[in-house]
């Protein structure tokens, strides 16, 4: 037998022994504390208003391997189906320890030892409907030399939700599940589900998948010549002549946006201000560019000017 073969046999025996030991140890009964999520179905015509935590602290007992498997697969929770429950006038339901324990959905060989809290007081309200906007949770970072152009396009932009008035009054938007994209070099298109953080308090009839589009383009620059400079707030008795009367404007943005940019979308202006013009020799134009583009420079950066009072014109008798 070669040395290498002997080492392989030894390692195989060691791994087998470790697995056998782990199986024996995990087959024994253990107790563990776990926090299990809750799923609740409200009585007909009603929606949950308050009183339900996201999770219940639970102590379970069973084989160690089943506890490990439960924690890994997340296949355990509490399910309360109150569809047929008749509500008292105060629209409140109290769930006691027995009902809470019986609502636990666990792997077959695990059992509940303790639940905290051991009772729940649930407040309900009449179910109403409201339209709220969709808020995409996006973390998109373009690669070097690229830029995000415009705002994300979300379809649909709003959804109808059903819940108690006390919950819906403060609800203005519902977020999507988050997405993270790094070093994006092309448009990002995703279909996202809405978040389930309020699933016990609201329902979304025919919940749609949300389409999100983020435009990612290579960065470019473009120089727009012949942009006229407007004069604002000039009193009628004065005449202001700019030298020159037009400028060239350089902007930065996505190459596709720059290619379809109309020169008339660039606006340049100067503002008449007597306190400044009395001492200034040049005027600096203010430049406005469309949203999503960045103004870089104008050529020339300053304008000379001539300010004079208009000559009075007298009518002939």
C-alpha positions as CSV (number, residue, x, y, z in Angstrom):
1,X,0.0,0.0,0.0
2,X,1.4,3.4,-1.0
3,X,1.7,6.3,1.5
4,X,-0.8,8.4,-0.5
5,X,-3.4,5.6,-0.5
6,X,-3.0,5.1,3.2
7,X,-3.5,8.8,3.9
8,X,-6.7,8.8,1.8
9,X,-8.1,5.8,3.7
10,X,-7.3,7.4,7.0
11,X,-9.0,10.7,6.0
12,X,-12.0,8.8,4.8
13,X,-12.3,6.9,8.0
14,X,-11.9,10.1,10.0
15,X,-14.7,11.9,8.0
16,X,-17.0,8.8,8.4
17,X,-16.3,8.7,12.1
18,X,-17.1,12.4,12.5
19,X,-20.4,12.1,10.5
20,X,-21.4,9.0,12.6
21,X,-20.6,10.9,15.8
22,X,-22.6,13.9,14.7
23,X,-25.6,11.8,13.7
24,X,-25.6,10.0,17.0
25,X,-25.3,13.3,18.9
26,X,-27.9,15.1,16.8
27,X,-30.4,12.2,17.2
28,X,-30.6,13.0,20.9
29,X,-33.4,15.3,22.2
30,X,-32.5,19.0,22.6
31,X,-34.3,22.1,23.6
32,X,-33.8,25.3,21.6
33,X,-35.1,28.9,21.6
34,X,-36.3,30.2,18.2
35,X,-38.3,33.2,17.0
36,X,-41.0,32.0,14.6
37,X,-42.9,34.3,12.1
38,X,-46.6,34.7,12.2
39,X,-49.2,34.4,9.4
40,X,-52.7,35.6,10.2
41,X,-55.9,35.6,8.2
42,X,-58.4,38.2,9.5
43,X,-62.1,37.7,10.0
44,X,-64.2,38.3,6.9
45,X,-64.7,42.0,6.2
46,X,-62.0,43.0,8.7
47,X,-58.3,43.8,8.8
48,X,-55.8,43.7,11.6
49,X,-55.1,47.1,13.2
50,X,-52.7,46.3,16.0
51,X,-51.5,43.8,18.6
52,X,-49.6,41.3,16.5
53,X,-45.7,41.1,16.7
54,X,-43.7,40.0,13.7
55,X,-42.5,36.9,15.6
56,X,-43.2,34.9,18.7
57,X,-40.3,33.7,21.0
58,X,-40.7,29.9,21.2
59,X,-38.9,27.1,23.0
60,X,-39.1,23.7,21.2
61,X,-37.9,20.2,22.0
62,X,-36.9,17.5,19.6
63,X,-34.1,15.7,17.8
64,X,-31.1,18.0,17.3
65,X,-30.9,17.4,13.5
66,X,-34.6,18.4,13.1
67,X,-34.0,21.7,15.0
68,X,-31.0,22.4,12.8
69,X,-33.0,21.6,9.6
70,X,-35.9,23.8,10.8
71,X,-33.6,26.7,11.3
72,X,-32.0,26.2,7.9
73,X,-35.2,25.7,5.8
74,X,-37.3,28.3,7.7
75,X,-40.3,25.9,7.4
76,X,-41.9,26.6,10.8
77,X,-44.3,29.4,11.8
78,X,-47.5,30.2,13.5
79,X,-50.7,30.3,11.4
80,X,-53.9,31.9,12.8
81,X,-56.9,31.5,10.5
82,X,-59.7,33.7,12.0
83,X,-61.8,33.8,8.8
84,X,-64.9,32.5,10.5
85,X,-64.3,34.2,13.9
86,X,-67.2,36.4,15.1
87,X,-66.0,39.7,16.4
88,X,-67.4,41.4,19.5
89,X,-68.6,45.0,19.3
90,X,-65.2,46.3,20.4
91,X,-63.6,44.4,17.4
92,X,-60.9,42.8,19.6
93,X,-59.9,39.1,19.8
94,X,-57.8,37.6,22.6
95,X,-55.7,34.5,21.7
96,X,-54.7,32.4,24.8
97,X,-51.7,30.1,25.2
98,X,-53.5,26.9,24.1
99,X,-54.7,28.5,20.8
100,X,-51.3,30.0,20.2
101,X,-49.5,26.7,20.7
102,X,-52.0,24.8,18.5
103,X,-51.3,27.3,15.7
104,X,-47.7,26.3,15.5
105,X,-46.6,24.6,12.3
106,X,-43.5,22.5,13.1
107,X,-41.7,19.5,11.7
108,X,-43.5,16.4,12.9
109,X,-41.1,15.3,15.7
110,X,-40.8,18.8,17.3
111,X,-43.1,20.0,20.0
112,X,-43.7,23.4,21.7
113,X,-42.6,23.8,25.3
114,X,-43.2,27.5,25.8
115,X,-44.3,30.6,23.8
116,X,-43.8,34.2,24.7
117,X,-46.0,36.2,25.0
118,X,-48.5,33.6,26.2
119,X,-51.5,35.6,25.0
120,X,-52.2,38.2,22.3
121,X,-54.9,40.9,22.1
122,X,-55.6,41.7,18.5
123,X,-57.5,44.8,17.5
124,X,-59.3,44.7,14.1
125,X,-61.1,47.3,12.0
126,X,-63.3,47.4,9.0
127,X,-61.4,46.6,5.8
128,X,-61.0,49.5,3.5
129,X,-59.2,50.0,0.2
130,X,-56.6,52.6,-0.8
131,X,-54.3,53.3,-3.7
132,X,-50.6,53.8,-2.8
133,X,-47.5,54.4,-4.8
134,X,-44.8,51.8,-5.4
135,X,-41.4,52.6,-4.0
136,X,-38.6,50.6,-5.6
137,X,-35.6,49.7,-3.4
138,X,-32.7,50.0,-5.7
139,X,-29.0,50.1,-5.1
140,X,-27.5,50.4,-8.6
141,X,-24.0,51.6,-9.1
142,X,-22.7,52.2,-12.6
143,X,-19.2,51.1,-13.7
144,X,-16.5,53.6,-14.1
145,X,-17.2,55.7,-17.1
146,X,-21.0,55.1,-17.0
147,X,-23.9,57.1,-15.5
148,X,-27.5,56.5,-14.5
149,X,-29.7,58.6,-16.7
150,X,-33.0,60.0,-15.4
151,X,-35.3,58.4,-12.7
152,X,-36.1,54.7,-12.6
153,X,-39.2,53.7,-14.5
154,X,-41.7,51.7,-12.4
155,X,-44.6,49.8,-13.8
156,X,-47.2,49.9,-12.3
157,X,-46.5,53.1,-10.3
158,X,-49.3,52.4,-7.8
159,X,-51.3,49.4,-6.4
160,X,-54.5,49.0,-4.4
161,X,-54.1,47.7,-0.8
162,X,-56.8,46.6,1.7
163,X,-56.4,47.1,5.4
164,X,-57.8,48.8,8.5
165,X,-58.2,52.6,8.3
166,X,-55.8,53.2,11.2
167,X,-53.1,51.4,9.2
168,X,-53.8,52.8,5.8
169,X,-54.0,56.4,7.0
170,X,-50.3,56.5,7.5
171,X,-49.4,54.4,4.5
172,X,-48.4,56.4,1.4
173,X,-46.1,53.9,-0.4
174,X,-45.3,50.3,-0.4
175,X,-41.7,49.2,-1.1
176,X,-40.4,46.5,-3.4
177,X,-38.0,43.8,-2.4
178,X,-34.5,45.3,-2.6
179,X,-32.0,44.7,-5.5
180,X,-28.3,45.4,-5.6
181,X,-26.4,45.8,-8.9
182,X,-22.7,46.7,-9.1
183,X,-20.6,47.9,-12.0
184,X,-23.6,48.3,-14.3
185,X,-22.6,48.8,-18.0
186,X,-26.1,48.5,-19.5
187,X,-29.7,49.1,-18.6
188,X,-31.0,47.3,-15.6
189,X,-34.4,45.6,-15.9
190,X,-35.9,43.7,-13.1
191,X,-39.2,42.2,-12.0
192,X,-39.6,42.7,-8.3
193,X,-42.1,41.5,-5.7
194,X,-43.6,43.9,-3.2
195,X,-42.2,43.6,0.3
196,X,-44.1,41.4,2.8
197,X,-43.3,43.4,5.9
198,X,-47.0,44.3,6.4
199,X,-48.5,41.1,5.1
200,X,-50.5,40.5,8.3
201,X,-51.9,44.1,8.3
202,X,-52.6,44.6,4.6
203,X,-53.5,42.6,1.6
204,X,-52.9,43.4,-2.1
205,X,-55.6,42.0,-4.3
206,X,-54.1,40.4,-7.4
207,X,-50.7,41.6,-6.3
208,X,-48.7,42.4,-9.5
209,X,-45.1,41.9,-10.2
210,X,-43.3,45.3,-10.4
211,X,-41.2,46.0,-13.5
212,X,-38.3,48.4,-12.9
213,X,-36.1,49.9,-15.6
214,X,-32.9,51.9,-14.8
215,X,-31.2,53.5,-17.8
216,X,-27.4,53.2,-17.7
217,X,-25.3,54.9,-20.4
218,X,-21.7,55.6,-21.1
219,X,-20.6,59.1,-20.1
220,X,-20.1,61.6,-22.9
221,X,-19.7,65.4,-23.4
222,X,-21.3,67.6,-26.1
223,X,-20.7,71.3,-27.0
224,X,-23.8,73.2,-28.1
225,X,-22.9,76.3,-30.1
226,X,-25.1,79.4,-30.7
227,X,-27.1,79.4,-27.4
228,X,-28.7,82.9,-27.2
229,X,-28.4,84.7,-23.9
230,X,-31.7,86.2,-22.6
231,X,-31.8,89.4,-20.5
232,X,-34.1,89.4,-17.5
233,X,-35.6,92.2,-15.4
234,X,-34.3,95.0,-17.7
235,X,-36.2,98.2,-17.1
236,X,-37.8,99.6,-20.3
237,X,-35.8,102.8,-20.2
238,X,-32.5,100.9,-20.6
239,X,-30.8,99.0,-23.4
240,X,-28.3,96.3,-22.6
241,X,-26.1,94.9,-25.4
242,X,-24.2,91.7,-24.7
243,X,-20.9,91.0,-26.4
244,X,-21.2,88.3,-27.7
245,X,-25.0,87.7,-27.7
246,X,-24.6,83.9,-27.9
247,X,-22.4,81.3,-26.1
248,X,-21.3,77.7,-26.6
249,X,-22.3,75.4,-23.7
250,X,-20.6,72.1,-22.8
251,X,-22.7,69.5,-21.0
252,X,-22.0,66.0,-19.7
253,X,-24.4,63.1,-19.6
254,X,-25.4,59.7,-21.1
255,X,-24.3,59.5,-24.7
256,X,-27.8,58.5,-25.9
257,X,-29.3,61.5,-24.0
258,X,-26.7,63.8,-25.5
259,X,-27.4,62.5,-29.0
260,X,-31.0,63.5,-28.9
261,X,-30.5,66.7,-27.0
262,X,-32.2,69.7,-28.8
263,X,-30.1,72.9,-28.7
264,X,-33.3,74.8,-27.7
265,X,-33.3,72.7,-24.4
266,X,-30.3,74.8,-23.2
267,X,-31.3,78.1,-21.7
268,X,-28.8,80.9,-20.9
269,X,-29.6,84.2,-19.2
270,X,-28.3,87.3,-17.4
271,X,-30.1,89.3,-14.7
272,X,-30.1,93.1,-14.7
273,X,-28.9,94.3,-11.3
274,X,-27.9,98.0,-11.1
275,X,-25.8,97.6,-8.0
276,X,-23.6,95.1,-9.7
277,X,-23.5,96.6,-13.2
278,X,-22.3,100.0,-11.8
279,X,-19.0,98.4,-10.9
280,X,-18.8,95.2,-13.0
281,X,-17.0,95.0,-16.4
282,X,-18.4,91.6,-17.4
283,X,-21.5,89.5,-16.8
284,X,-21.5,85.8,-16.0
285,X,-24.3,84.0,-17.8
286,X,-26.5,81.5,-15.8
287,X,-27.1,78.3,-17.7
288,X,-29.9,75.8,-17.3
289,X,-29.7,72.3,-18.7
290,X,-32.3,69.5,-18.8
291,X,-32.5,67.2,-15.7
292,X,-30.1,64.4,-15.9
293,X,-27.4,66.4,-17.6
294,X,-24.5,68.3,-16.0
295,X,-23.5,71.8,-17.1
296,X,-19.7,72.0,-17.4
297,X,-18.7,75.3,-19.0
298,X,-19.6,78.1,-21.4
299,X,-17.5,79.7,-24.1
300,X,-16.9,82.5,-23.4
301,X,-17.3,82.2,-19.6
302,X,-18.0,86.0,-19.3
303,X,-19.8,88.5,-21.4
304,X,-18.8,92.1,-22.0
305,X,-21.8,94.5,-22.1
306,X,-22.9,98.0,-23.0
307,X,-25.7,99.5,-20.8
308,X,-27.3,102.8,-21.9
309,X,-30.4,104.7,-21.5
310,X,-32.7,104.8,-24.4
311,X,-33.1,108.2,-26.2
312,X,-36.4,109.9,-25.5
313,X,-38.6,110.1,-28.7
314,X,-40.9,113.2,-28.9
315,X,-43.9,113.2,-31.1
316,X,-44.1,115.9,-33.8
317,X,-46.9,118.5,-33.1
